[in-house]
Amino acid sequence: MASKELREPTFLVLAALANGPQHGYALMQSIQESTQGEVTLRPGTLYTALDRLTADGLITVTGEEIVDGRPRRYYDLTEEGGARLTEAVDRMEARARAARTALASRRRTREVTA
């Protein structure tokens, strides 16, 4: 049975963690860079997603340190999180292929009727 589709913030967090363990602020930067600035996760959105993903077993806390008097937690993908990310990527790639095929077909149809 296929897994439930991932929401964009969840997908982006898992995709950023595919590069290895990161702390929250680094995740926000990674996501902003990977989307060429199109997506900026606010701290509330990010930490809500991190808490949910941890509770769901898709990521895990791998370490914690104190920086400037504040705790900095590092997160990483679990095997299950990597599998869910792979499923999501495969699903998106299949949808993109179908859309490209439809667009190409539409172009060919327009060329024939023109």
N, C-alpha and C positions, 0 to 999 in steps of 0.2 A: 504494500500500500504506500502511495506517495505521501510525503510529509506535507504539512500545511505550508503554504507559500509564506516566504519571509517578507516582512515589511521593509521598506527601504532603509530606515536607520539600522535595523537588525542586520540586514545584508551588508551594509557598509561597515559596521563594526566587525563582523566576522571576516569580511574581506581584508580589512586593515590588519587584523590579527593573523591572517595567513602569512604575513611577513615575519611573524615572531612576536614574543611578549612585548606589551607596551602599557604604559600608564595612561590614565584618562586624558590628560592634556595632549600627550603625544598622539593619542587616537583621534582627538579632534583635529589636530593638524594634519595627520595622515589622510583623514577623510576629506578635508578641505582640499588638499593637494590632489588626491586621486580623482576628485570630481571637478578639477580645474576651477575651484572656487564656487561652483554651482550649489554645493550643499555645505552648510555650516551647522553642525549639531550644537545646540546650546547645552550647557552643563546639565540642566535638569533632564533633558531628553536623553543625553548620553548615559548619565548615571542610572536613570530608570531602566534603560535598555541593558546596561551592564548587570544590574541587580536581577533582572528577569532572566537574562542569558545564563547567569551563574546558577540561579535556582533551577533552570531547565537543564542544567548539565552540559550546555553547549560551550561554555568557557569556564575557566577556573582562575582563582587568584593564585599567582605563583610566587609572590613576594610582596613585602611592604617595607617602606623606609620612611623616615621622617626628614622632610626637606623644608627648611624655613619654618619649623614648628608645626608643619602640617603633614598628615599621613599621605603617602603616595603609594597606591596599590598598583601592582603589575598584573595584567590579565593575559591569558593565552587560550588558544583553542583547545578543546578536548577532541578526542577522536570523533565523538558524535557531532561536535560542532563542525569539524572539517568535512564530515560526511554530508551534513545538512547544507553547508556552503557549496559543496560539489553538486548536489542535487539542484540547488537553486541556479547555479551557473549553467548546468546542462539544460534546465527548463528554459532559461532566458535565451540561450543560444538556439534552441529549437524554435522558439517563437520568432527570433530575429531571422532565422533562415526562412521560415514560412512567410514572413512579411516581405523579405527580399524577393522571394519567388513570386509572390502576388504582385509586387511592384514591377518586376521584370515582365511578367505576363501582361500587365496593364499597358506598359510601354509598347510591347510588341503589337498588341491589339490596336493601339492608337496609330502606330506606324502603318499598319495594314489598311486601316480605314481612312487614313489621310491622303 
